[in-house]
Amino acid sequence: CKKQTVVATSSTEAEYVAAASGCAQVL
């Protein structure tokens, strides 16, 4: 999983970006 430099306006958006990258495994 690669770390991407993404500027999210909200934590929810950040989680969505992470999920789209297939790196979201946080509950």
Distance bins in CASP14 RR format, pairs under 12 A and 6 or more apart:
PFRMAT RR
TARGET T0000
AUTHOR 0000-0000-0000
RMODE 2
METHOD distances of the structure
MODEL  1
1 18 0 0 0 0 1 0 0 0 0 0 0
1 19 0 0 0 0 0 1 0 0 0 0 0
1 20 0 0 0 0 0 1 0 0 0 0 0
1 21 1 0 0 1 0 0 0 0 0 0 0
1 22 1 0 0 1 0 0 0 0 0 0 0
1 23 1 0 1 0 0 0 0 0 0 0 0
1 24 0 0 0 0 1 0 0 0 0 0 0
1 25 0 0 0 0 1 0 0 0 0 0 0
2 18 0 0 0 0 0 1 0 0 0 0 0
2 21 1 0 0 1 0 0 0 0 0 0 0
2 22 0 0 0 0 0 1 0 0 0 0 0
2 23 0 0 0 0 1 0 0 0 0 0 0
3 17 0 0 0 0 0 1 0 0 0 0 0
3 18 0 0 0 0 1 0 0 0 0 0 0
3 21 0 0 0 0 1 0 0 0 0 0 0
3 23 0 0 0 0 1 0 0 0 0 0 0
4 14 0 0 0 0 0 1 0 0 0 0 0
4 17 1 0 0 1 0 0 0 0 0 0 0
4 18 0 0 0 0 1 0 0 0 0 0 0
4 20 0 0 0 0 1 0 0 0 0 0 0
4 21 1 0 0 1 0 0 0 0 0 0 0
4 22 0 0 0 0 0 1 0 0 0 0 0
4 23 0 0 0 0 1 0 0 0 0 0 0
5 14 0 0 0 0 0 1 0 0 0 0 0
5 17 0 0 0 0 0 1 0 0 0 0 0
5 21 0 0 0 0 0 1 0 0 0 0 0
6 13 0 0 0 0 1 0 0 0 0 0 0
6 14 1 0 0 1 0 0 0 0 0 0 0
6 15 0 0 0 0 0 1 0 0 0 0 0
6 16 0 0 0 0 0 1 0 0 0 0 0
6 17 1 0 1 0 0 0 0 0 0 0 0
6 18 0 0 0 0 1 0 0 0 0 0 0
6 20 0 0 0 0 1 0 0 0 0 0 0
6 21 0 0 0 0 1 0 0 0 0 0 0
6 23 0 0 0 0 0 1 0 0 0 0 0
7 13 0 0 0 0 1 0 0 0 0 0 0
7 14 0 0 0 0 1 0 0 0 0 0 0
7 17 0 0 0 0 1 0 0 0 0 0 0
8 14 1 1 0 0 0 0 0 0 0 0 0
8 15 0 0 0 0 1 0 0 0 0 0 0
8 16 0 0 0 0 1 0 0 0 0 0 0
8 17 1 0 0 1 0 0 0 0 0 0 0
8 18 0 0 0 0 1 0 0 0 0 0 0
8 20 0 0 0 0 0 1 0 0 0 0 0
9 16 0 0 0 0 0 1 0 0 0 0 0
9 17 0 0 0 0 0 1 0 0 0 0 0
10 16 0 0 0 0 1 0 0 0 0 0 0
10 17 0 0 0 0 0 1 0 0 0 0 0
11 17 0 0 0 0 0 1 0 0 0 0 0
11 18 0 0 0 0 0 1 0 0 0 0 0
11 24 0 0 0 0 0 1 0 0 0 0 0
11 26 0 0 0 0 0 1 0 0 0 0 0
12 18 0 0 0 0 0 1 0 0 0 0 0
12 19 0 0 0 0 0 1 0 0 0 0 0
12 24 0 0 0 0 0 1 0 0 0 0 0
13 19 0 0 0 0 0 1 0 0 0 0 0
13 20 0 0 0 0 0 1 0 0 0 0 0
13 24 0 0 0 0 0 1 0 0 0 0 0
14 20 0 0 0 0 0 1 0 0 0 0 0
14 21 0 0 0 0 0 1 0 0 0 0 0
14 23 0 0 0 0 0 1 0 0 0 0 0
14 24 0 0 0 0 1 0 0 0 0 0 0
14 26 0 0 0 0 0 1 0 0 0 0 0
15 21 0 0 0 0 0 1 0 0 0 0 0
15 22 0 0 0 0 0 1 0 0 0 0 0
15 23 0 0 0 0 0 1 0 0 0 0 0
15 24 1 0 1 0 0 0 0 0 0 0 0
15 25 0 0 0 0 0 1 0 0 0 0 0
15 26 1 0 0 1 0 0 0 0 0 0 0
15 27 0 0 0 0 0 1 0 0 0 0 0
16 22 0 0 0 0 0 1 0 0 0 0 0
16 23 0 0 0 0 0 1 0 0 0 0 0
16 24 0 0 0 0 1 0 0 0 0 0 0
17 23 0 0 0 0 1 0 0 0 0 0 0
17 24 0 0 0 0 1 0 0 0 0 0 0
18 24 1 1 0 0 0 0 0 0 0 0 0
18 25 0 0 0 0 1 0 0 0 0 0 0
18 26 1 0 0 1 0 0 0 0 0 0 0
19 25 0 0 0 0 1 0 0 0 0 0 0
19 26 0 0 0 0 1 0 0 0 0 0 0
END
